[in-house]
Amino acid sequence: MKFTQTLKLAIALAVASQLASWTMAAEHHSKTQGQSTSNLSKKEINFINDAAEGGLMEVRMGELAQQKGQSADVKSLGQRLVTDHQKANDELKQLASNKGVTVPSQLPPKHEKMIEKLSSASDFDKEFKTMAVKDHKKDIKEFERLSKSAEDADLKSWATKTLPTLQEHLRLAEQLGVTRTTSR
């Protein structure tokens, strides 16, 4: 009888230990996925991560445009991208931190490849325009969607406030009069 009780106790302790282990693993996983203590939906957290990565890429694109751009308009838009996206990135980082979400601080490999492609383009200005237009169209759709559907008022407000800047960037990128240039 005593052996049975000891066995039951050992099994109960083993189960409790395993549950504690799974709980700790789940907490660690959620923190490494940028979800930590947030009350945001998964869709909102994914938006924050995508927006942060996109903002980092836009800053890099803008820096490259200032360095490698042939036309004054490309260099000017590059400066605007750096200024506006750094500001938006800082605001998003603060908002995310207040919500318990850690935003990425480095570009993911897919964005790094895009930056490498831009950096090595034989016609930098044309490739910059193409990337800026394509990226801003995609971002605008995501920001419009979130500004209508977000449950978190702060995130919704930030997306709604940031949207006109993205629309202006798209307008400026589409207006770039890019002609064939050679790289230096």
N, CA and C of each residue as an Amber inpcrd file, in Angstrom:
protein
   552
   0.8100000  -1.1870000   0.0000000   0.0000000   0.0000000   0.0000000
   0.8610000   1.2610000   0.0000000   1.8540000   1.2610000   0.8770000
   2.7350000   2.4020000   0.9760000   3.4860000   2.6040000  -0.3410000
   3.8800000   1.4980000  -0.9730000   4.5760000   1.5670000  -2.2580000
   3.6780000   2.2270000  -3.3140000   2.4060000   1.9320000  -3.3460000
   1.4630000   2.4990000  -4.3060000   1.3380000   4.0020000  -4.1020000
   1.2560000   4.4260000  -2.8530000   1.1600000   5.8560000  -2.5620000
   2.4480000   6.5640000  -2.9800000   3.5760000   5.9540000  -2.7200000
   4.8630000   6.5260000  -3.1060000   4.9530000   6.6320000  -4.6210000
   4.4930000   5.5900000  -5.3050000   4.5000000   5.5920000  -6.7640000
   3.5830000   6.6850000  -7.3180000   2.4020000   6.8270000  -6.7320000
   1.4690000   7.8770000  -7.1710000   2.0790000   9.2600000  -6.9550000
   2.7080000   9.4410000  -5.8160000   3.3470000  10.7210000  -5.5080000
   4.4740000  11.0010000  -6.4980000   5.2580000   9.9950000  -6.8050000
   6.3620000  10.1620000  -7.7580000   5.8240000  10.5210000  -9.1350000
   4.7530000   9.8630000  -9.5480000   4.1490000  10.1670000 -10.8510000
   3.5930000  11.5890000 -10.8570000   2.9170000  11.9720000  -9.7820000
   2.3580000  13.3180000  -9.6810000   3.4650000  14.3690000  -9.7440000
   4.5690000  14.1320000  -9.0500000   5.6970000  15.0670000  -9.0800000
   6.3120000  15.1390000 -10.4830000   6.4180000  13.9860000 -11.1330000
   6.9740000  13.9550000 -12.4880000   6.0850000  14.7410000 -13.4490000
   4.7780000  14.5580000 -13.3340000   3.8340000  15.2890000 -14.1960000
   3.9160000  16.7860000 -13.9080000   3.9290000  17.1480000 -12.6270000
   4.0180000  18.5630000 -12.2530000   5.3180000  19.1800000 -12.7680000
   6.3990000  18.4390000 -12.6610000   7.6910000  18.9140000 -13.1420000
   7.6580000  19.1310000 -14.6530000   7.0610000  18.1950000 -15.3740000
   6.9680000  18.3140000 -16.8360000   6.1010000  19.5060000 -17.2220000
   4.9840000  19.6980000 -16.5250000   4.1180000  20.8550000 -16.8120000
   4.8600000  22.1630000 -16.5710000   5.6150000  22.2270000 -15.4840000
   6.3970000  23.4290000 -15.1930000   7.4290000  23.6670000 -16.2910000
   8.0460000  22.6100000 -16.7440000   9.0300000  22.6990000 -17.8190000
   8.3830000  23.2120000 -19.1030000   7.2110000  22.6780000 -19.4410000
   6.5040000  23.1290000 -20.6530000   6.0970000  24.5890000 -20.5290000
   5.6570000  24.9930000 -19.3490000   5.2520000  26.3840000 -19.1280000
   6.4400000  27.3180000 -19.3200000   7.5810000  26.9450000 -18.7440000
   8.7820000  27.7710000 -18.8990000   9.2090000  27.8290000 -20.3620000
   9.1310000  26.7130000 -21.0530000   9.4990000  26.6880000 -22.4700000
   8.5540000  27.5570000 -23.2820000   7.2710000  27.5130000 -22.9760000
   6.2900000  28.3320000 -23.6950000   6.5440000  29.8140000 -23.4400000
   6.8460000  30.1810000 -22.2040000   7.1490000  31.5820000 -21.8930000
   8.3910000  32.0430000 -22.6440000   9.4250000  31.2080000 -22.6530000
  10.6450000  31.5570000 -23.3710000  10.3600000  31.7220000 -24.8580000
   9.5940000  30.7850000 -25.4210000   9.2600000  30.8550000 -26.8430000
   8.5000000  32.1410000 -27.1470000   7.5340000  32.4810000 -26.3270000
   6.7490000  33.6680000 -26.6130000   7.5980000  34.9260000 -26.4690000
   8.5380000  34.9550000 -25.5560000   9.4170000  36.1180000 -25.4330000
  10.3440000  36.2220000 -26.6340000  10.8490000  35.1170000 -27.1200000
  11.7400000  35.1640000 -28.2710000  10.9800000  35.4590000 -29.5460000
   9.6810000  35.2660000 -29.5520000   8.8610000  35.5730000 -30.7180000
   8.3100000  36.9930000 -30.6500000   8.7380000  37.7950000 -29.6880000
   8.2910000  39.1710000 -29.5790000   6.9030000  39.2950000 -28.9710000
   6.4370000  38.2930000 -28.2550000   5.0840000  38.3430000 -27.7280000
   5.0500000  38.5870000 -26.2260000   6.0600000  38.2840000 -25.5390000
   6.1960000  38.4270000 -24.0890000   4.8760000  38.6480000 -23.3660000
   4.7010000  39.7920000 -22.7240000   3.5430000  40.0270000 -21.8740000
   2.4530000  40.8260000 -22.5840000   2.4550000  40.8460000 -23.8760000
   1.5330000  41.6700000 -24.6380000   0.1060000  41.1350000 -24.6360000
  -0.8380000  42.0630000 -24.6800000  -2.2470000  41.7230000 -24.8420000
  -2.6860000  41.9030000 -26.2910000  -1.7550000  42.1760000 -27.1720000
  -2.0800000  42.3640000 -28.5770000  -2.4020000  41.0270000 -29.2260000
  -3.1770000  41.0960000 -30.2960000  -3.4690000  39.8800000 -31.0520000
  -2.2330000  39.4620000 -31.8330000  -2.2340000  38.2280000 -32.2660000
  -1.1160000  37.7270000 -33.0710000  -0.9810000  38.5500000 -34.3530000
  -2.1030000  38.9210000 -34.9490000  -2.1000000  39.7460000 -36.1610000
  -1.4360000  41.1080000 -35.9050000  -1.7300000  41.6980000 -34.7440000
  -1.1390000  42.9920000 -34.4000000   0.3590000  42.8630000 -34.1250000
   0.7440000  41.7960000 -33.4570000   2.1700000  41.5710000 -33.1860000
   2.9140000  41.3310000 -34.4950000   2.3300000  40.5530000 -35.3850000
   2.9530000  40.3310000 -36.6990000   3.0780000  41.6380000 -37.4710000
   2.0720000  42.4820000 -37.3900000   2.1290000  43.7810000 -38.0540000
   3.2890000  44.6030000 -37.4930000   3.4020000  44.6360000 -36.1790000
   4.4970000  45.4050000 -35.5550000   5.8450000  44.8960000 -36.0520000
   6.0290000  43.5930000 -36.0580000   7.3030000  43.0320000 -36.5140000
   7.5520000  43.3500000 -37.9900000   6.5300000  43.1910000 -38.8230000
   6.6750000  43.5000000 -40.2530000   6.9640000  44.9780000 -40.4730000
   6.2530000  45.8370000 -39.7440000   6.4620000  47.2800000 -39.8880000
   7.8640000  47.6780000 -39.4250000   8.3310000  47.0650000 -38.3600000
   9.6840000  47.3660000 -37.8670000  10.7340000  46.9380000 -38.8840000
  10.5800000  45.7290000 -39.4220000  11.5280000  45.2510000 -40.4320000
  11.4670000  46.1120000 -41.6920000  10.2540000  46.4570000 -42.1130000
  10.0950000  47.3100000 -43.2880000  10.6950000  48.6900000 -43.0690000
  10.5100000  49.2190000 -41.8740000  11.0840000  50.5280000 -41.5570000
  12.6020000  50.5040000 -41.5830000  13.1850000  49.4380000 -41.0510000
  14.6500000  49.2930000 -41.0890000  15.1400000  49.2210000 -42.5350000
  14.3940000  48.4830000 -43.3690000  14.7910000  48.3670000 -44.7690000
  14.6920000  49.7130000 -45.4810000  13.6440000  50.4730000 -45.2020000
  13.4840000  51.7780000 -45.8420000  14.6290000  52.7230000 -45.4580000
  15.0580000  52.6600000 -44.2140000  16.1910000  53.4890000 -43.7920000
  17.4320000  53.0930000 -44.5860000  17.6840000  51.7840000 -44.6950000
  18.8500000  51.3130000 -45.4590000  18.7540000  51.7180000 -46.9290000
  17.5590000  51.5870000 -47.5080000  17.3580000  52.0110000 -48.9050000
  17.6680000  53.4960000 -49.0570000  17.1850000  54.2890000 -48.0990000
  17.4170000  55.7320000 -48.1450000  18.8910000  56.0810000 -48.0160000
  19.5860000  55.3720000 -47.1430000  21.0270000  55.6120000 -46.9860000
  21.7670000  55.2800000 -48.2830000  21.3920000  54.1630000 -48.8920000
  22.0140000  53.7910000 -50.1720000  21.7100000  54.8200000 -51.2550000
  20.4830000  55.3100000 -51.2740000  20.1020000  56.3030000 -52.2850000
  20.9410000  57.5730000 -52.1460000  21.2160000  57.9580000 -50.9240000
  22.0440000  59.1370000 -50.7050000  23.4850000  58.9070000 -51.1600000
  23.9730000  57.6730000 -51.0110000  25.3510000  57.3560000 -51.3850000
  25.5000000  57.0780000 -52.8720000  24.5580000  56.3080000 -53.4440000
  24.7340000  55.7970000 -54.8060000  23.8280000  56.4390000 -55.8410000
  22.8590000  57.1980000 -55.3900000  21.9180000  57.8000000 -56.3300000
  22.6190000  58.7290000 -57.3040000  22.1590000  58.6900000 -58.5600000
  22.7270000  59.5570000 -59.5930000  21.9810000  60.8890000 -59.6620000
  20.6740000  60.8400000 -59.5060000  19.8890000  62.0660000 -59.6260000
  19.6600000  62.7090000 -58.2630000  19.4700000  64.0190000 -58.3070000
  19.1970000  64.7660000 -57.0730000  17.8740000  64.3160000 -56.4620000
  16.9010000  63.9590000 -57.3060000  15.5990000  63.5170000 -56.7990000
  15.7090000  62.1990000 -56.0330000  16.5220000  61.2850000 -56.5330000
  16.7250000  60.0080000 -55.8410000  17.4110000  60.2610000 -54.5050000
  18.4310000  61.0950000 -54.4990000  19.1370000  61.4130000 -53.2580000
  18.1930000  62.0970000 -52.2570000  17.3610000  62.9810000 -52.7530000
  16.4120000  63.6980000 -51.9000000  15.3870000  62.7450000 -51.2870000
  14.8240000  61.8570000 -52.1080000  13.8780000  60.8790000 -51.5750000
  14.5810000  59.9580000 -50.5860000  15.8220000  59.6120000 -50.8670000
  16.5910000  58.7920000 -49.9320000  16.6900000  59.4520000 -48.5660000
  16.9810000  60.7450000 -48.5520000  17.0730000  61.4820000 -47.2880000
  15.7220000  61.4870000 -46.5780000  14.6810000  61.6770000 -47.3380000
  13.3280000  61.6990000 -46.7640000  12.9770000  60.3430000 -46.1440000
  13.3290000  59.2570000 -46.8370000  13.0660000  57.9180000 -46.3020000
  13.7930000  57.7190000 -44.9750000  15.0480000  58.1220000 -44.9230000
  15.8320000  57.9630000 -43.6940000  15.1780000  58.7440000 -42.5530000
  14.8960000  60.0130000 -42.7910000  14.3270000  60.8690000 -41.7490000
  12.9710000  60.3630000 -41.2680000  12.0690000  60.1160000 -42.2140000
  10.7070000  59.7280000 -41.8480000  10.6410000  58.3330000 -41.2280000
  11.3870000  57.3930000 -41.7910000  11.3170000  56.0280000 -41.2690000
  12.0570000  55.8770000 -39.9460000  13.1200000  56.6380000 -39.7280000
  13.7650000  56.5840000 -38.4110000  12.8030000  57.0880000 -37.3420000
  12.0860000  58.1670000 -37.6660000  11.1090000  58.7120000 -36.7170000
  10.0050000  57.6900000 -36.4530000   9.4480000  57.1180000 -37.5130000
   8.3770000  56.1170000 -37.3610000   8.8920000  54.8840000 -36.6100000
  10.1230000  54.4680000 -36.9170000  10.7090000  53.3010000 -36.2340000
  10.8380000  53.5610000 -34.7340000  11.2910000  54.7730000 -34.3750000
  11.4330000  55.1180000 -32.9610000  10.0760000  55.1110000 -32.2590000
   9.0590000  55.6750000 -32.9310000   7.7150000  55.6900000 -32.3530000
   7.1790000  54.2700000 -32.1800000   7.3750000  53.4420000 -33.2020000
   6.8960000  52.0650000 -33.1500000   7.6150000  51.2830000 -32.0560000
   8.9060000  51.4980000 -31.9380000   9.6840000  50.7950000 -30.9050000
   9.1560000  51.1580000 -29.5150000   8.8590000  52.4240000 -29.2960000
   8.3300000  52.8690000 -28.0000000   6.9360000  52.2900000 -27.7590000
   6.0860000  52.3470000 -28.7680000   4.7310000  51.8080000 -28.6560000
   4.7910000  50.3130000 -28.3540000   5.6230000  49.5970000 -29.0990000
   5.7520000  48.1450000 -28.9090000   6.2590000  47.8320000 -27.5030000
   7.2330000  48.5900000 -27.0510000   7.7800000  48.3870000 -25.7080000
   6.6910000  48.5790000 -24.6560000   5.8600000  49.5960000 -24.8320000
   4.7580000  49.8400000 -23.9000000   3.7520000  48.6950000 -23.9000000
   3.6870000  47.9590000 -25.0110000   2.7460000  46.8400000 -25.1450000
   3.4020000  45.5030000 -24.8050000   4.6840000  45.5380000 -24.4200000
   5.3740000  44.3100000 -24.0560000   5.9080000  43.5250000 -25.2370000
   6.1220000  44.2040000 -26.3630000   6.6160000  43.5440000 -27.5680000
   7.9990000  44.1020000 -27.8890000   8.9240000  43.2280000 -28.1930000
  10.2670000  43.6300000 -28.6060000  10.3320000  43.5730000 -30.1220000
  10.6820000  44.6870000 -30.7430000  10.7420000  44.7230000 -32.1990000
  12.1210000  44.2890000 -32.6850000  12.1630000  43.7590000 -33.9040000
  13.4570000  43.3610000 -34.4710000  14.3700000  44.5850000 -34.6250000
  15.6370000  44.3680000 -34.4150000  16.5950000  45.4660000 -34.5700000
  17.5100000  45.2490000 -35.7740000  17.3430000  44.1060000 -36.4430000
  18.1460000  43.8050000 -37.6230000  17.2360000  43.3220000 -38.7360000
  17.6920000  43.5290000 -39.9560000  16.9230000  43.0690000 -41.1110000
  16.9530000  41.5550000 -41.2110000  15.8200000  40.9700000 -41.5590000
  15.8350000  39.5260000 -41.8120000  16.5500000  39.2530000 -43.1340000
  16.9710000  38.0240000 -43.3720000  17.7180000  37.6900000 -44.5950000
  17.0190000  38.1040000 -45.8890000  15.6870000  37.9840000 -45.9650000
  14.9980000  38.3500000 -47.2090000  15.1690000  39.8370000 -47.5160000
  15.1530000  40.6810000 -46.4880000  15.3470000  42.1200000 -46.7040000
  16.8150000  42.4350000 -47.0080000  17.7220000  41.7040000 -46.3640000
  19.1480000  41.8890000 -46.6510000  19.4340000  41.6040000 -48.1250000
  18.8040000  40.5680000 -48.6550000  18.9910000  40.2260000 -50.0730000
  18.4860000  41.3490000 -50.9680000  17.3770000  41.9530000 -50.5930000
  16.8370000  43.0650000 -51.3780000  17.8030000  44.2530000 -51.3630000
  18.3650000  44.5200000 -50.2060000  19.3250000  45.6290000 -50.0800000
  20.5800000  45.3250000 -50.8960000  21.0480000  44.0790000 -50.8550000
  22.2220000  43.6890000 -51.6490000  21.9370000  43.8490000 -53.1440000
  20.7460000  43.4490000 -53.5610000  20.3620000  43.5870000 -54.9710000
  20.3650000  45.0650000 -55.3680000  19.8080000  45.9010000 -54.5190000
  19.7820000  47.3350000 -54.7970000  21.1920000  47.8970000 -54.8420000
  21.9980000  47.5270000 -53.8900000  23.3590000  48.0520000 -53.7890000
  24.2090000  47.7100000 -55.0090000  23.9680000  46.5390000 -55.5780000
  24.7960000  46.1080000 -56.7040000  24.1260000  46.3290000 -58.0650000
  22.9980000  47.0210000 -58.0860000  22.2870000  47.2460000 -59.3470000
  23.1270000  48.0710000 -60.3140000  23.1100000  47.6840000 -61.5790000
  23.8720000  48.4450000 -62.5790000  23.2090000  49.8010000 -62.8480000
  21.9070000  49.8780000 -62.6710000  21.1870000  51.1480000 -62.7970000
  20.5040000  51.4010000 -61.4500000  21.2650000  51.9770000 -60.5370000
  20.7970000  52.1470000 -59.1610000  19.4860000  52.9140000 -59.0970000
  19.4150000  54.0490000 -59.7720000  18.2320000  54.8990000 -59.6590000
  16.9580000  54.1670000 -60.0980000  17.0520000  53.4330000 -61.1900000
  15.8920000  52.6960000 -61.6800000  15.4840000  51.6080000 -60.6880000
  16.4400000  50.8630000 -60.1730000  16.1480000  49.8050000 -59.1990000
  15.5990000  50.3920000 -57.9060000  16.1410000  51.5290000 -57.4860000
  15.6460000  52.1970000 -56.2750000  14.1790000  52.5850000 -56.4520000
  13.8600000  53.1930000 -57.5890000  12.4770000  53.5950000 -57.8500000
  11.5630000  52.3710000 -57.8290000  11.9560000  51.3130000 -58.5210000
  11.1460000  50.0950000 -58.5810000  10.8980000  49.5360000 -57.1860000
  11.9500000  49.4320000 -56.3840000  11.8170000  48.8860000 -55.0310000
  10.9760000  49.7990000 -54.1420000  11.2020000  51.1040000 -54.2350000
  10.4740000  52.0530000 -53.3850000   8.9790000  52.0140000 -53.6960000
   8.6350000  51.9640000 -54.9730000   7.2210000  51.9160000 -55.3550000
   6.5930000  50.6090000 -54.8770000   7.2240000  49.5050000 -55.1890000
   6.6770000  48.1890000 -54.8240000   6.5200000  48.0550000 -53.3100000
   7.5490000  48.4280000 -52.5660000   7.5280000  48.2750000 -51.1200000
   6.4780000  49.1790000 -50.4790000   6.3790000  50.4080000 -50.9510000
   5.4050000  51.3180000 -50.3520000   3.9670000  50.9090000 -50.6830000
   3.7310000  50.3670000 -51.8660000   2.3820000  49.8810000 -52.1860000
   1.9800000  48.7590000 -51.2340000   2.9090000  47.8400000 -50.9910000
   2.6480000  46.7260000 -50.0710000   2.4100000  47.2510000 -48.6600000
   3.2640000  48.1630000 -48.2120000   3.1330000  48.7070000 -46.8590000
   1.8210000  49.4660000 -46.6780000   1.4450000  50.2340000 -47.6750000
   0.2070000  51.0120000 -47.5840000  -0.9920000  50.0900000 -47.4020000
  -1.0290000  49.0000000 -48.1390000  -2.1350000  48.0360000 -47.9830000
  -2.1890000  47.5010000 -46.5500000  -1.0310000  47.1440000 -46.0070000
  -0.9800000  46.6050000 -44.6430000  -1.3970000  47.6560000 -43.6170000
  -0.9300000  48.8870000 -43.7870000  -1.2670000  49.9590000 -42.8490000
  -2.7500000  50.3120000 -42.9500000  -3.2920000  50.3320000 -44.1600000
  -4.7250000  50.6100000 -44.3260000  -5.5490000  49.5300000 -43.6310000
  -5.1720000  48.2900000 -43.8520000  -5.8960000  47.1720000 -43.2450000
  -5.8620000  47.2860000 -41.7210000  -4.6820000  47.5190000 -41.1700000
  -4.5650000  47.5760000 -39.7180000  -5.2560000  48.8110000 -39.1510000
  -5.1760000  49.9370000 -39.8560000  -5.8010000  51.1520000 -39.3290000
  -7.3230000  51.0160000 -39.2560000  -7.8720000  50.0540000 -39.9860000
  -9.3170000  49.7980000 -39.9360000  -9.6730000  48.6730000 -38.9600000
  -8.7740000  47.7060000 -38.8030000  -9.1560000  46.5000000 -38.0750000
  -8.4660000  46.2890000 -36.7270000  -7.4840000  47.0860000 -36.3910000
  -6.7500000  46.8620000 -35.1340000  -7.6810000  47.0380000 -33.9430000
  -7.5220000  46.1640000 -32.9790000  -8.2880000  46.2800000 -31.7430000
  -7.5880000  47.2070000 -30.7530000  -6.2590000  47.2620000 -30.8290000
  -5.4950000  48.1070000 -29.9260000  -5.5500000  49.5490000 -30.4230000
  -6.0900000  50.4370000 -29.6120000  -6.2870000  51.8390000 -30.0160000
  -4.9680000  52.5490000 -30.3120000  -3.9390000  52.2870000 -29.5260000
  -2.6480000  52.9580000 -29.7400000  -2.0140000  52.5310000 -31.0600000
  -2.0550000  51.2430000 -31.3360000  -1.4820000  50.7360000 -32.5800000
  -2.2810000  51.2460000 -33.7750000  -3.5840000  51.2510000 -33.6510000
  -4.4560000  51.7550000 -34.7110000  -4.1520000  53.2250000 -34.9870000
  -3.9960000  53.9920000 -33.9330000  -3.6830000  55.4230000 -34.0630000
  -2.3330000  55.6350000 -34.7510000  -1.3290000  54.8470000 -34.3550000
   0.0010000  54.9830000 -34.9610000  -0.0520000  54.6370000 -36.4500000
  -0.7190000  53.5580000 -36.7890000  -0.8180000  53.1460000 -38.1960000
  -1.5480000  54.2170000 -39.0150000  -2.6260000  54.7550000 -38.4570000
  -3.4090000  55.7820000 -39.1490000  -2.5810000  57.0550000 -39.3270000
  -1.8070000  57.4100000 -38.3140000  -0.9600000  58.6080000 -38.3670000
   0.1980000  58.4410000 -39.3510000   0.7270000  57.2280000 -39.4680000
   1.8860000  56.9580000 -40.3180000   1.5010000  56.7900000 -41.7870000
   0.2960000  56.3920000 -42.0490000  -0.1690000  56.0980000 -43.4020000
   0.0340000  57.2480000 -44.3970000  -0.3010000  58.4980000 -44.0670000
  -0.0820000  59.5800000 -45.0440000   1.3870000  59.7590000 -45.4500000
   2.2960000  59.4930000 -44.5460000   3.7250000  59.5900000 -44.8690000
   4.0960000  58.5270000 -45.9000000   3.5990000  57.3050000 -45.7020000
   3.8640000  56.2350000 -46.6660000   3.2590000  56.5740000 -48.0290000
   2.0730000  57.1380000 -48.0230000   1.4160000  57.5220000 -49.2760000
   2.2150000  58.6230000 -49.9880000   2.7620000  59.5380000 -49.2130000
   3.5950000  60.5960000 -49.7980000   4.8800000  60.0080000 -50.3720000
   5.4880000  59.0680000 -49.6780000   6.6920000  58.4070000 -50.1980000
   6.3800000  57.7110000 -51.5260000   5.2480000  57.0330000 -51.5880000
   4.8540000  56.3570000 -52.8320000   4.6820000  57.3740000 -53.9510000
   4.0010000  58.4560000 -53.6530000   3.7910000  59.5000000 -54.6770000
   5.1310000  60.0230000 -55.1850000   6.0400000  60.3090000 -54.2750000
   7.3590000  60.8240000 -54.6610000   8.1480000  59.7920000 -55.4650000
   8.0800000  58.5370000 -55.0520000   8.8060000  57.4760000 -55.7700000
   8.2480000  57.3110000 -57.1820000   6.9300000  57.3510000 -57.3100000
   6.3180000  57.2070000 -58.6370000   6.6620000  58.3660000 -59.5510000
   6.9110000  59.5250000 -58.9790000   7.2270000  60.7110000 -59.7750000
   8.6990000  60.8160000 -60.1500000   9.5280000  59.9440000 -59.6040000
  10.9530000  60.0110000 -59.9340000  11.1280000  59.8590000 -61.4390000
  11.7610000  60.8160000 -62.0350000  12.0400000  60.7420000 -63.4600000
  13.3570000  60.0230000 -63.6670000  13.2920000  58.7140000 -63.6420000
  14.5050000  57.9100000 -63.7170000  14.7730000  57.5210000 -65.1640000
  15.9640000  57.8690000 -65.6050000  16.3990000  57.4410000 -66.9240000
  17.6200000  56.5650000 -66.7420000  17.9850000  55.8610000 -67.7600000
  19.1240000  54.9380000 -67.6780000  20.3740000  55.6960000 -67.2840000
  21.0160000  55.2180000 -66.2270000  22.2780000  55.8260000 -65.7760000
  23.2950000  54.7030000 -65.6550000  24.5110000  55.0840000 -65.5450000
  25.5570000  54.0940000 -65.2960000  26.0570000  54.3010000 -63.8890000
  26.4620000  53.2190000 -63.2660000  26.9820000  53.3600000 -61.9020000
  28.4050000  53.9030000 -61.9560000  28.7780000  54.5650000 -60.8950000
  30.1090000  55.1610000 -60.8330000  31.1560000  54.1410000 -60.5710000
